[in-house]
Amino acid sequence: MVAAAVIVIGVFAFNNGGEQKAESERGKVVVVMNAGPKETDKVAVKRLKEDIARFNKIYPEIEIRWTDRPYAPDSFSTSMAGGTAEDVISIFATEGYVAERGYALDLTELIANWEYKDQLNKDVLAPFVRKGRVYALPANGYLMGLLYNKKLFKAAGLLDSQGNAKAPADWDEFVAAAKKLTDKQKGIAGFGIMGNGAEAGWGFLNWVWQAGGDFQKEENGVWKAVFDRKEAVEALEFIQDLRWQHDVLQATLLATSQDLMTRFASAQIGMMFAAQDRIPALVNQYNMKLEDIGMALLPAGPAGRANQMGGNYYIINPNRPREVQEAAFKWSTWRILGTADPERIKENGEDLRRQGQINALTALPIFTGQIDKKAREAAAEYKDVLVDFPEVWNEAAKYMHPEPPFFCQQLYSEYLGPAVQATLTEKNADPKTLLAKAARGFQERFLNTVGK
């Protein structure tokens, strides 16, 4: 799926439900959305007003307002309980718990009556599907891929029969490539791994799926932490080998993704896990040449391929009047259709050419059919400024894995992250023991509360 590179949302004053009711009585249905930029961001406000004006040509009876409040896990429950949450809320793909807690409207019937329902990619709805019911719509997102430096690959002789840089297809080829790329004297690491905090846990996901493991499973009606099983242990042992046996990782092991970006741009890292949205910064900020950047599927593990998907979703406040909910659904679906609008894609492409910048299209395949086809055709004319690797993402979409369904942020930062860090920094660390302790703690503190 190709989509407009940037969807900008702005800020307006958000008062309260009483004002919404008064406007409704005057013939307008007011819908308030969250996650806009500050009023001082004049460009963003202008673009959103233009967006709303387009929407109002079709739906003049709906008034769109917005706040500058982003989704925050720590305060979201309070805003819902206190009645101050907006009508349309942009939320992370990791927050599927909102369905269980009654914080998101069941959209199943609304989607069933939507004229474009047959072109909506049902697989992308997975993070917010519970017992066959749908609680969110995808706004934009990513698939995780393997970012590689073509210049370093060519220097290391990692080429195909045509002389082009060749990305590794599986774990064995990955290790072999990382070894060839690594040059300690020049400060070059074959692979850059996220080892800092929650990012270390987040980056561990794909390795486990590729090994055939998982993190949370419902067994006999009870959710269980399953990342202490042999497949997950094998994945952590593989990371351990990258560090201590093969020695192909960067010198600063507890690195953030931003640290890795800097090193990748300066040709100190040959490969790293990343989504497509990382590429614009490499070109715009770090002055890499686009032709030196490669993107490929993640290497297949013992159980095959797996590519993490994630992004942002829209939920609708279940505590609002039905007319507001229906209007909020119209606004949300109109916005996601806008990401695939050929005219909008063209506008973005022309703007980027004038600015001398590039941007990335969302890799998440939100639509299929004619919507997707027309968007791709429009984007193809701007491939110099709208970065996309459709051949990679079309294939990666076959192996999509949504993030675990419950308490992702805590899982990454408090349980998986420390296990990965210990493996990277302690030569005699035991992956089996680390994951057993982590799974037990996560089960007792978090998963045992699911459904209660």
Backbone hydrogen bonds, N-H to C=O, Kabsch-Sander energy under -0.5 kcal/mol:
donor,donor_aa,acceptor,acceptor_aa,energy
4,A,339,T,-2.2
8,V,6,V,-0.6
12,F,66,W,-1.6
15,N,13,A,-0.5
20,Q,16,N,-1.6
21,K,17,G,-2.5
22,A,18,G,-2.2
23,E,19,E,-2.3
24,S,20,Q,-2.4
25,E,21,K,-2.1
26,R,22,A,-0.9
26,R,23,E,-0.6
27,G,24,S,-1.8
28,K,23,E,-2.2
29,V,61,E,-2.7
30,V,28,K,-0.6
31,V,63,E,-3.0
33,M,65,R,-2.2
34,N,88,V,-1.5
35,A,69,R,-2.5
36,G,67,T,-2.0
41,D,38,K,-1.8
42,K,40,T,-1.7
45,V,41,D,-2.3
46,K,42,K,-2.4
47,R,43,V,-2.4
48,L,44,A,-2.4
49,K,45,V,-2.4
50,E,46,K,-1.9
51,D,47,R,-2.2
52,I,48,L,-3.0
53,A,49,K,-2.3
54,R,50,E,-1.8
55,F,51,D,-2.1
56,N,52,I,-2.9
57,K,53,A,-0.9
57,K,54,R,-0.7
58,I,54,R,-0.6
58,I,55,F,-1.3
59,Y,55,F,-2.7
62,I,59,Y,-1.6
63,E,29,V,-2.8
64,I,62,I,-0.5
65,R,31,V,-3.0
65,R,63,E,-0.5
67,T,33,M,-2.0
75,S,72,A,-1.1
76,F,72,A,-1.8
77,S,73,P,-0.6
79,S,75,S,-2.2
80,M,76,F,-2.3
81,A,77,S,-2.7
82,G,78,T,-2.5
83,G,79,S,-0.5
83,G,80,M,-0.9
84,T,79,S,-2.0
85,A,79,S,-1.3
87,D,32,V,-1.9
88,V,32,V,-2.1
89,I,315,I,-2.7
90,S,88,V,-0.5
91,I,313,Y,-2.9
93,A,311,G,-2.0
95,E,92,F,-1.5
98,V,95,E,-1.8
99,A,96,G,-1.7
100,E,96,G,-0.6
101,R,97,Y,-1.7
102,G,99,A,-1.2
103,Y,98,V,-2.6
104,A,98,V,-0.7
105,L,316,I,-2.5
107,L,105,L,-0.7
107,L,134,V,-3.0
108,T,134,V,-0.6
111,I,107,L,-2.8
112,A,108,T,-2.1
113,N,109,E,-1.4
114,W,111,I,-1.5
117,K,114,W,-1.8
119,Q,116,Y,-1.6
120,L,117,K,-1.1
121,N,366,I,-3.2
122,K,120,L,-0.8
124,V,121,N,-1.0
125,L,122,K,-1.1
126,A,123,D,-1.2
128,F,125,L,-2.2
129,V,126,A,-1.7
130,R,128,F,-0.5
130,R,133,R,-2.4
133,R,130,R,-2.0
135,Y,128,F,-1.9
137,L,314,Y,-2.1
139,A,312,N,-2.9
140,N,312,N,-1.4
142,Y,310,G,-2.6
144,M,308,Q,-2.6
145,G,274,A,-2.7
146,L,296,A,-3.1
147,L,145,G,-0.7
147,L,272,M,-2.9
148,Y,294,G,-2.4
149,N,270,G,-2.2
150,K,148,Y,-0.8
150,K,292,D,-2.5
153,F,149,N,-2.1
154,K,150,K,-2.5
155,A,151,K,-2.2
156,A,152,L,-1.7
157,G,154,K,-1.0
158,L,153,F,-2.8
159,L,157,G,-1.5
160,D,164,N,-2.5
163,G,160,D,-1.8
166,K,158,L,-2.3
167,A,165,A,-0.5
171,W,300,A,-1.9
174,F,170,D,-2.5
175,V,171,W,-2.5
176,A,172,D,-2.2
177,A,173,E,-2.7
178,A,174,F,-2.7
179,K,175,V,-2.2
180,K,176,A,-1.9
181,L,177,A,-2.3
182,T,178,A,-1.8
183,D,188,I,-2.4
186,K,183,D,-0.7
187,G,183,D,-0.6
187,G,184,K,-0.8
188,I,183,D,-2.6
189,A,268,Q,-2.8
191,F,248,V,-2.4
192,G,271,M,-2.7
193,I,191,F,-0.6
195,G,193,I,-0.5
195,G,255,A,-2.1
196,N,255,A,-1.4
197,G,195,G,-0.6
199,E,196,N,-1.1
200,A,196,N,-0.8
200,A,197,G,-1.0
201,G,197,G,-1.0
202,W,198,A,-2.7
203,G,199,E,-2.6
204,F,200,A,-0.6
204,F,201,G,-0.5
205,L,202,W,-1.2
208,V,204,F,-1.6
209,W,205,L,-2.2
210,Q,206,N,-2.6
211,A,207,W,-1.3
212,G,209,W,-1.4
213,G,208,V,-2.8
217,K,224,K,-2.2
219,E,217,K,-0.7
219,E,222,V,-3.3
222,V,219,E,-1.2
224,K,217,K,-3.3
226,V,215,F,-2.1
226,V,224,K,-0.6
227,F,215,F,-0.6
229,R,226,V,-1.3
232,A,229,R,-0.6
233,V,229,R,-2.1
234,E,230,K,-2.5
235,A,231,E,-1.8
236,L,232,A,-2.1
237,E,233,V,-2.4
238,F,234,E,-1.8
239,I,235,A,-1.8
240,Q,236,L,-2.3
241,D,237,E,-2.2
242,L,238,F,-2.1
243,R,239,I,-1.7
244,W,240,Q,-3.0
245,Q,241,D,-1.1
246,H,241,D,-3.3
247,D,241,D,-0.6
248,V,242,L,-2.1
250,Q,191,F,-0.6
253,L,251,A,-1.3
255,A,253,L,-1.7
260,L,256,T,-1.9
261,M,257,S,-2.0
262,T,258,Q,-2.0
263,R,259,D,-1.9
264,F,260,L,-3.1
265,A,261,M,-2.5
266,S,262,T,-1.2
267,A,264,F,-1.6
268,Q,263,R,-3.0
269,I,263,R,-0.6
270,G,189,A,-2.2
271,M,190,G,-0.7
272,M,147,L,-1.9
273,F,192,G,-0.6
274,A,145,G,-2.5
278,R,275,A,-1.7
279,I,276,Q,-1.6
282,L,278,R,-1.3
283,V,279,I,-1.6
284,N,280,P,-3.7
285,Q,281,A,-1.9
286,Y,281,A,-1.8
287,N,283,V,-0.7
288,M,282,L,-2.8
292,D,289,K,-1.9
293,I,290,L,-1.6
294,G,148,Y,-2.9
294,G,292,D,-0.5
296,A,146,L,-1.8
300,A,169,A,-2.7
301,G,304,G,-2.6
303,A,210,Q,-2.9
304,G,210,Q,-0.5
304,G,301,G,-1.4
307,N,399,Y,-2.5
309,M,401,H,-2.2
310,G,142,Y,-1.8
312,N,140,N,-2.2
313,Y,91,I,-3.0
314,Y,137,L,-3.2
315,I,89,I,-2.3
315,I,313,Y,-0.5
317,N,87,D,-2.5
320,R,317,N,-1.1
324,V,321,P,-0.6
325,Q,321,P,-2.2
326,E,322,R,-2.5
327,A,323,E,-1.8
328,A,324,V,-2.6
329,F,325,Q,-2.1
330,K,326,E,-1.8
331,W,327,A,-2.1
332,S,328,A,-2.5
333,T,329,F,-2.6
334,W,330,K,-2.1
335,R,331,W,-2.0
336,I,332,S,-2.0
337,L,333,T,-2.0
338,G,334,W,-1.6
339,T,335,R,-1.0
340,A,337,L,-1.4
341,D,338,G,-1.2
345,I,341,D,-2.4
346,K,342,P,-2.3
347,E,343,E,-2.2
348,N,344,R,-2.4
349,G,345,I,-2.4
350,E,346,K,-2.6
351,D,347,E,-2.4
352,L,348,N,-2.5
353,R,349,G,-2.0
354,R,350,E,-2.0
355,Q,351,D,-1.9
356,G,352,L,-1.2
357,Q,352,L,-2.0
359,N,385,V,-3.0
361,L,387,V,-2.4
363,A,141,G,-0.9
364,L,141,G,-1.0
366,I,364,L,-1.8
368,T,119,Q,-2.3
371,I,368,T,-0.7
372,D,368,T,-1.1
373,K,369,G,-2.3
374,K,370,Q,-2.7
375,A,371,I,-1.7
376,R,372,D,-2.3
377,E,373,K,-2.1
378,A,374,K,-2.0
379,A,375,A,-2.5
380,A,376,R,-2.0
381,E,377,E,-0.6
381,E,378,A,-0.9
382,Y,379,A,-2.0
383,K,380,A,-0.9
385,V,382,Y,-1.8
386,L,382,Y,-3.2
387,V,359,N,-3.4
387,V,385,V,-0.8
392,V,389,F,-1.2
393,W,389,F,-2.2
394,N,390,P,-2.7
395,E,391,E,-0.8
396,A,392,V,-2.8
397,A,393,W,-2.0
398,K,395,E,-1.5
399,Y,396,A,-2.0
400,M,397,A,-0.9
401,H,307,N,-1.8
403,E,309,M,-0.6
408,C,94,T,-0.6
411,L,407,F,-2.3
412,Y,408,C,-2.8
413,S,409,Q,-2.3
414,E,410,Q,-2.4
415,Y,410,Q,-0.6
415,Y,411,L,-1.1
416,L,411,L,-2.9
417,G,412,Y,-2.4
419,A,415,Y,-1.1
420,V,416,L,-2.3
421,Q,417,G,-2.7
422,A,418,P,-2.4
423,T,419,A,-1.8
424,L,420,V,-2.0
425,T,421,Q,-1.9
426,E,422,A,-2.2
427,K,425,T,-0.6
429,A,426,E,-1.8
434,L,430,D,-2.5
435,L,431,P,-2.5
436,A,432,K,-2.0
437,K,433,T,-2.2
438,A,434,L,-2.1
439,A,435,L,-2.8
440,R,436,A,-2.1
441,G,437,K,-2.2
442,F,438,A,-2.5
443,Q,439,A,-2.4
444,E,440,R,-2.3
445,R,441,G,-2.4
446,F,442,F,-2.3
447,L,442,F,-1.7
448,N,443,Q,-2.1
449,T,446,F,-2.0
450,V,447,L,-1.3
452,K,449,T,-2.1
